[in-house]
Amino acid sequence: MPRETFELQDKVVLLTGASEGIGAALARALQFRGARLALVARSEQKLKEIARQEDLVVAADLSLPADRARAVAETISRFGRVDVLINNAAVGVYDKTIAVPLEPVRKMFEINFFAPLELCQLAVPHMPPGSMIVNISSIGGKVILPWATLYSATKYALDALTEGLRVELYPRGIHVLGVYPGHVRTGFQQHILHGRAAEGISPLRNRLTISAEECARLILRAMERRGRTLVVPTLYWFAVWCARVFPGALETRLRHMLQAIDKSES
Ligand SMILES: NC(=O)c1ccc[n+]([C@@H]2O[C@H](COP(=O)([O-])OP(=O)(O)OC[C@H]3O[C@@H](n4cnc5c(N)ncnc54)[C@H](OP(=O)(O)O)[C@@H]3O)[C@@H](O)[C@H]2O)c1
């Protein structure tokens, strides 16, 4: 039997990381679908440029528990419920695991893992049956990226949260979608908290890069179809499959990629 589609018109969507990149593209696509938006990020000015008059703007630093609580409280106060929670905001740390200072790593875990966890805890009591949680992870949440092992660790943790919550929240009628993008053209690499982006990882990755708008389009399509797992572009399923079936071969490939990065940086 075909699954019932998820209608976005008039849905109340709490979207984090809405000020730029994939989040901003998602906000615009959701506006086009007639959703009612609570837009969260630190940059109030950028959010105001994206918001329509009927949208709620919440300037909040999601590394802070008080700001997470305020984001949900203001959404409930304006709209009375949350139909969709999209945990999209995240940052990266790109450095050698053995040497990296722990302070930026802890902050990254606060933003990438504890914020989605706490937002779920705060929002779920206000989510009616038929609502949805969307966690934006990364291909690094399915396949370790050894040039950003600890970023991968935050996304593996988010993956566990996504898959566990899907089962836990089933009786409440809340669906959970996990999104695992490969490389998307945004400012993400310029916003990393510590270290620097690995250049020249592979020419194939550059060929597989997609725009934030394309990524948002595919996410909305997966939401409307009530998908469970979205890997974009689809070709990255090959890497996920290799990690499960031929982990040794994948490790060898990743070792070569890491060596190439180290060489290009020395
Ligand atoms: N770009 C890629 O290649 C790629 C690949 C795989 C997965 N992803 C995932 O896709 C999601 C979106 O990434 P993106 O590429 O769109 O990144 P981006 O362009 O850097 O945008 C990140 C968003 O998160 C917000 N943010 C960062 N720190 C925050 C904090 N402490 N509190 C509140 N908001 C915060 C930023 O807003 P403010 O600065 O205004 O706070 C911004 O709106 C992330 O989960 C990322 O891990 C991206």
The ligand as a Tripos MOL2 file, in Angstrom:
@<TRIPOS>MOLECULE
LIG
   48    52     1     0     0
SMALL
NO_CHARGES

@<TRIPOS>ATOM
      1 N1         27.8520   21.7440    3.5890 N.am      1 LIG1
      2 C1         28.1430   20.4530    3.5320 C.2       1 LIG1
      3 O1         28.9670   20.0060    2.7070 O.2       1 LIG1
      4 C2         27.4770   19.4870    4.4650 C.ar      1 LIG1
      5 C3         27.7170   18.1160    4.2560 C.ar      1 LIG1
      6 C4         27.1240   17.1960    5.0980 C.ar      1 LIG1
      7 C5         26.3000   17.6180    6.1260 C.ar      1 LIG1
      8 N2         26.0880   18.9650    6.3240 N.ar      1 LIG1
      9 C6         25.2190   19.3340    7.4290 C.3       1 LIG1
     10 O2         24.2080   20.2050    6.9640 O.3       1 LIG1
     11 C7         23.8080   21.0880    8.0310 C.3       1 LIG1
     12 C8         23.8260   22.5240    7.5380 C.3       1 LIG1
     13 O3         25.1550   22.8340    7.1530 O.3       1 LIG1
     14 P1         25.4960   24.0130    6.1410 P.3       1 LIG1
     15 O4         26.4300   23.4660    5.1320 O.co2     1 LIG1
     16 O5         24.2730   24.7100    5.6900 O.co2     1 LIG1
     17 O6         26.3580   24.9550    7.1320 O.3       1 LIG1
     18 P2         26.4790   26.5510    7.2450 P.3       1 LIG1
     19 O7         26.2900   27.1920    5.9200 O.co2     1 LIG1
     20 O8         27.7360   26.7770    7.9970 O.co2     1 LIG1
     21 O9         25.2160   26.9370    8.1610 O.3       1 LIG1
     22 C9         25.1900   26.5330    9.4890 C.3       1 LIG1
     23 C10        23.9780   27.1240   10.1660 C.3       1 LIG1
     24 O10        24.0310   26.7580   11.5630 O.3       1 LIG1
     25 C11        23.9060   27.9190   12.3570 C.3       1 LIG1
     26 N3         24.6650   27.7830   13.5970 N.ar      1 LIG1
     27 C12        25.9770   27.4990   13.7420 C.ar      1 LIG1
     28 N4         26.3270   27.5390   15.0420 N.ar      1 LIG1
     29 C13        25.1900   27.8290   15.7270 C.ar      1 LIG1
     30 C14        24.9020   28.0200   17.1080 C.ar      1 LIG1
     31 N5         25.8430   27.9330   18.0580 N.pl3     1 LIG1
     32 N6         23.6370   28.3290   17.4570 N.ar      1 LIG1
     33 C15        22.6750   28.4620   16.5080 C.ar      1 LIG1
     34 N7         22.8830   28.2890   15.1950 N.ar      1 LIG1
     35 C16        24.1340   27.9860   14.8210 C.ar      1 LIG1
     36 C17        24.4550   29.0490   11.4910 C.3       1 LIG1
     37 O11        23.8650   30.2900   11.8280 O.3       1 LIG1
     38 P3         24.5650   31.4520   12.6940 P.3       1 LIG1
     39 O12        26.0020   31.5130   12.3150 O.co2     1 LIG1
     40 O13        23.7710   32.6820   12.3260 O.co2     1 LIG1
     41 O14        24.3530   31.0400   14.1180 O.co2     1 LIG1
     42 C18        23.9490   28.6280   10.1040 C.3       1 LIG1
     43 O15        22.6240   29.0690    9.9160 O.3       1 LIG1
     44 C19        24.7660   20.7880    9.1920 C.3       1 LIG1
     45 O16        24.1340   19.8770   10.0750 O.3       1 LIG1
     46 C20        25.9460   20.1070    8.5280 C.3       1 LIG1
     47 O17        26.6380   19.2480    9.4170 O.3       1 LIG1
     48 C21        26.6670   19.8950    5.5240 C.ar      1 LIG1
@<TRIPOS>BOND
     1     1     2 1
     2     2     3 2
     3     2     4 1
     4     4     5 ar
     5     4    48 ar
     6     5     6 ar
     7     6     7 ar
     8     7     8 ar
     9     8     9 1
    10     8    48 ar
    11     9    10 1
    12     9    46 1
    13    10    11 1
    14    11    12 1
    15    11    44 1
    16    12    13 1
    17    13    14 1
    18    14    15 2
    19    14    16 1
    20    14    17 1
    21    17    18 1
    22    18    19 2
    23    18    20 1
    24    18    21 1
    25    21    22 1
    26    22    23 1
    27    23    24 1
    28    23    42 1
    29    24    25 1
    30    25    26 1
    31    25    36 1
    32    26    27 ar
    33    26    35 ar
    34    27    28 ar
    35    28    29 ar
    36    29    30 ar
    37    29    35 ar
    38    30    31 1
    39    30    32 ar
    40    32    33 ar
    41    33    34 ar
    42    34    35 ar
    43    36    37 1
    44    36    42 1
    45    37    38 1
    46    38    39 2
    47    38    40 1
    48    38    41 1
    49    42    43 1
    50    44    45 1
    51    44    46 1
    52    46    47 1
@<TRIPOS>SUBSTRUCTURE
     1 LIG1         1 GROUP 0 **** ****
